[in-house]
C-alpha cells in the first residue's frame, strides 16, 4: 500500500499528457519498448507530443531508459498505469490506436526477411504477442489474424519450428472459433500450418491441410481471391515436386501462375512461381525450359530488389545447380560462390538457406571428384540441418547420404 501511495503522489504531479503516456505504455508487454512504436500512437487520430510527456515520466523515475531509443516500465508501475487506464474515458481509443501501430508492424514483416530485418523487428515481437494474446478484439476483422501470422513467420523463417507451430496453431484455433470452420481467413491459417509442416518434411499432414484450405475456397466460391488460391496451389505443387509427382505439380504451378498473372503488383510472387516451375523442369531434365524460366524470374526480381535479396539468391542457387547438371562447372562455381556469400551476408551463417548452398557447393565439388573440397561443406551443412531440422528431415538425410557416398569414394 505504501508503494501504491507513492505512485499516486507521482501520478498527481504529472501533466495530463504524461498520464496518458503512462497508460499507453502499460499496454505494451513487460519488455523493452522501442520508442519508434510509441511515436505512432495517436489520441482521437491526433498526433501527440509524447517526447515532452516522456521527459516528465523520466524525471519522476516512472520510466526506465534501457538503451538508445528503448524504454521500459517496472512491473509494479505497469500494473499501476493499467489500473489508471481503466478509469480513462479514452481507454478504448488508446487500445485501438496501439493495436493499429502493431498491425502496421505485422503488415511490414517481409515474407523472406534478412538477418538484419529479423534483428530490426525482434524488439517489437513481445508487443505483437501481447496484442495477439490480450488485445485482439481491438483489431478489425480484415486484419484479425495478422499478428498471429507474423509471429509464426518470424520464428519459421529462422527455422525455430516449435515456436512457429505454437503461433500457427493458435492462429488456426482463433480463426475457427471467431469465423467458423469455413472462412477465407481460416483457409489462410490452414495454408500457413501446411507450409510449416511441408518445411519440416511432414508431407502427408501438409497435403491434407492444403486440400482443406482449397476446399474452403471451393465451398465459399471465393474465386475472386486469386492471390490466396494461387498461393495454396503453388505450395501444394511444391510438395508434389518434392515427392516426384511432376505431372500433378506442373498442372498446379500453371494454374497458380495463370491466376497470379491477372493480378497487378504481384510480380514478385509470379517470379517465385516461375522459379518453382523451372525447378520442376530441371528435375525432368528439360534444362532449356528451366533456364529460360529462371532468367525470366531473375530479371523480374532484380527489377524489384536490385542485386541483393534472399529470393534473388534462390534464383541464382537454382541456376548454379542447373549448370552443374549440364556439366557447365565454371559458371556453376561462380554462382554457387555468389549465392553462398549472399545468403550468409543477408541471412546469417547458420540459416537453412546457407546450409542449402553449402550442400549444393559440396555436390558441385563431388560431381567433379574433388572429394576433399566437398567434405567440409557437407559437414557444415549437416551441422546446420541437424540442429534446425533434426536427423529425420529429408534435407538432413540427403546431406548424410551425400557425406556417406563421399567417404565411400575416399576409402575406395
N, C-alpha and C positions, 0 to 999 in steps of 0.2 A: 504493500500500500504506500510505503514511503517513496518507492521508485515511481509509482504512478502519479503521486502528488507532485514530485519533482518534474516529471514530464509535463504535467498540466500547467505548472508555472511557466515553463518554457513555451508551451503552446500559446499561452495568453500573450506572450511577448512578441509572437510572430505576426507579421502583417498577413492580410488575407491570402495574398498570392503565395506566400511561403507555406501557409497552412495547406493550401490546395496542392502545392508541390509535394509536401509530405504525404498527403493522402494518395496522390498519384503514384508515388514511389512505392507505396505499400502494395500496389497491385503487381509489381514485379516479383519474381521469385526471390527466395532468400539466397541471392548470389550476386556477384559483382554486376553493376548496371552500366552499360555503355551510355554515355551522355547523349550520343547522337540519336538514340532511340527516344529519349525524353524530349528532345527538342521538337520532334514531330507531333507531339501530343497537343491538341487544341482544346479549348473550352468553348462550347457553342460555336464550333467551327472558326474560332478566332485564335490566332497565334498569341502566345503569352511570353512575357519577359521572365523565362524560367531561370536565366543566369542570375538575375538580381535576387530571386527567391532562393536559389541555391546558396548564394552568399549568406543570406540570413540563417539558413539551416546550418551551414558550416560554422558560423560564428558562435552558435549556441551548442555546437558539438552534437547536433541531431543527425548529422550525415557524415559518413567517413570517406575521405578520399582513398582510393585503392590503386592509384596509378594515373597516368595521363588519360584524361577523359573517362575515367572509371570511378564509380562511387558505389557505396553500399550502406544499407540501413542495418543497424544492430537488430537482432531478432526481437528484443523487447520493444524497441521503437517501432519496428514494422507492425507488431501486434497493436501497439498504441494508436498508430496512424490508421490502421484498418478499422479500429473502433470509431475513430473520428469520422472516417469516410462514410460509415453507415448513417451518420446524422446529417450529412450534407444533401441538400436538395439536388445538387448536380451529380450525385454519385453514379447514377446510371449513365449519364453522358460521359463521365470520366472513364468508365469501364468500356463503353463503346469506342471512345477515341483511342484508348490504349490498345484495344483489340485491332483497330484499323491499322495502327502502326505495325503490329506484329504480323498481321495478314500481309502487309506490304513486304516484310522480310521474307515470309514464306513464298510469295509470288516471285521474288527476285532470286531465289536459290536456283542456280543452273542445274540442268539435268545431269551434266557431267562436270562437276566442279573441279577446279585445280586445287592443289595443295594450299595455295595462297587464299583462294576463295573459301576453302574449308576453315582455314585459320581466321579469316575475316568474319565469318558468320558464327563461329563457335561461341563467342560471348553472348549471342542472342538466344542460343539453343535452350538454356534453362527457362528463359522467359516465354519462349514459344511453347515449351512443355507446360508451363503454368497456365497459359491460355487454353491449351488442349484439355487439361485436367480440371480446371476450375472456372473458366470464363467463356466456354464455348457457346453459351446461349446468347452472347453479345455479338456473334458473327452472323452475317447474312447467310441465308440458305445456299446461295450460289458459291460461297467461299467456305462452307462449313467444314469440309474435310481437309482443307489446305494445310492447317497446322500439322495434322497427323501425317499427311503425305510428305511434307517437307522434312519432318523429323525422321520418318522412315528412310527417306532418300539420303539425308545427312549421314546416317550410320551405314546404310547399304553401300554407298559409293566408297566407303573406307574399308569395306569387307568386314564390318562389325555386324554380322548377320543376326546374332542373338538379340542385340538391342533393336536392330531394324525390324525383326519379326514381331517383337513386342508392340511396336508402334503400328505396324501393318495390321496386326490382329485387332488392336484397339480401334483403329480406323474402321475396319470392316464391321466390327460389333456395333460401334456407334452409328455408322451409316445405316445398317439394317434396322436397328432399334428406332432410329429417327425417321427414316424414309420408308421403311418397309422392305420386303425382300426383293422387290423389283423396282429399281430406280437407277437412272444413269450414274449417280454418284456411288451407288452400291457396286455397279459394274466396274467403275474405275478402281474402287477399293479392291475388288476381286482380282482385276488385272495386275495391280501392284503386288498383291500377295503372290500371284502366279509367277510374276517376273522374279521375285525374290527366290522362290523355290527353284525356278529354272537356273538361276545363277549358282545355286547350291548343288545342282545336279539332281534335284528331286523331280525328275521329268514327268513321272506319272501323275503326281499331285498337281504339277503346274499345268499339264494338259487338261485335266478335268476342270480346273479353275478358269482357264482361257475359254473353254466351251461354255461354262456357266455365264461368264461375262457376255459372250456373244449372244447367248440365248436370251438374256435380259433385253438386249437391244432389239432382237427379233420380236420378242413378245410385246415390247412397247412401240414397235415400229418406228424407232428413233433413227431412221435413215439419214436425217439431216445432220447428225453429228458425225460427219465423215472423218474428222481427225481422230476421235477416240476409237471408232470402229477400225480405222486403218492401223492405229497403234496396236490394238489387240491382234489383228490379222498378222501384222509384221512379227509380233512377239511369238505367236504360235508357229509361224513359218520358220523362225529361227530355231525353235525347239525341234521341228521336224528336220531341219538341216543337220542338227547335232545327232539325230537318230538315222541319218542317211535316207530319209523319206523324201527324196528330191522332187518327185512329181507333185506330191501334196504341197511341199514347200514353195515350189515355183508358182503354182496356181495362186497361193495366198499372197506371196510377195507382189505378184502382178495386180491382184485385187487391191492390196494396200496402196501400191504406187498410183493406181488409177484414181483412187479417192483423194490421195494427197495432192495430186497434180491439179485437182479442181480448186484447191484452197490457196489463196494468196497469203503470203507471209509464212508459209510452212516449208520454205526451200531447204532449210536445214534437215528437216525430217524426210523430205524427198531424197536428199543426198544420202542419208543413213540407209534408206530403203534400197537405193542403188548399190551401196556397198554390200548389203546383205545378199542381194540378188547376184552380184558379182562373185561373192564367196560361194554361192551355190554352183555357179557355172565353173568355178575353179575346181570344186570337188568333182564335177562331171568331166573335167579335163577340157572344157571348152574355153581355152585360155584367152583367145582373142576377144570373145564376148566379155569375159570377166575384166580384162584390161580396159576395154572401152568404157565399161560402167564405172570402174574405179576412177578413171581420169575425168569422167563427167562429174562424179561426186566431188573429187578433189577441187575441180575448178569452181564449183558452187561454194564449197566450204572456204576456200581461200578468198573468194569474193566477200564472204560474210565475216570471217575471223582474221584474215591476214595469214601469216605463216605459222602461227603458234596457237594450237588448240588441241585438246585431247582427241577430238574426232578427226582432225587432220592427221594426228599420229596414227589413229586407227586405219585410216585410208592408206597411209604410207606403209604401215606394217603389212597390210594385205597385199599391196603391190610387191613388197620385198619377197613375201612368201610365194607369190605367183612367179616372180622371176627365178626363184630357186627351183620351182617345178619345171621351168623351161631350160634350166641349166645356164641361165644368164647370171652367173655368180658375182661378177664385178658390180653390176648395177644393184643386185640384191644386197650385197655387203654395204654399199653406201647408204641404202635406205634403211637397213637394219640398224646401222650405227646412228643414223639421224633420228630414227624412231625411238630407240632406247634412250638417247640423250634427252630428247624432248619429253618423254614420259617421266624420266627421273627428275627433270627440271620442273615440270608442271605438277606432277602428282606425287613425287617422292620416291626414294629408292625401294621402299617396302610395299609399294602399291601393286595390286594384282596385274594391272596393265604392264608395269615394269617387269613382272615375272613372266608375262606372256612374251615380251620382247627378248628377254634373256633366254627363254626356252627356244624361241624361233632362231635366234642367233646361234645357239648351240646346234640346232638342226642344220643350219647353214654350214657350219664347220664339219659336222658329222657326215653330211652328204658328200663332202669332198675328201673324206678320210683324215681330216685334221682333228683327231680324237683328243689330243691333249689340250687343244684350244677349246673344244666343246665341253669337256668335263666340268671345269669350274662354273661355266654358265648354267649347265643343268643343275649343279649342286645349289647354286644361289636361287634359281627358280624354284627348286624343290623346297628349300627352306621357307620361302615366302608362301608358296601354295599350301604346304603342310600346316603352317601357322594360321593362315587365313581361312583355309577351306577344309582342313582335316585330311586324313590319309585316304579316305574312301571316295573323295570327289573325283570325277572323271579327269579333270585337269591335273590333279596331283598324281593320279595313276598313270596318266600319259607321260609325265616327266620321269616318274620312277621307271617306267618301261624304257624310255629313251636312255636313261642312265645305265640300266641293266644291259641293253644292247651294246652300248658303247664299251662297257667294261668287258663284255664277252669278246669284242673285237680287240681290245687292248691285250687280253690274256691269251688270244689265239695265236 
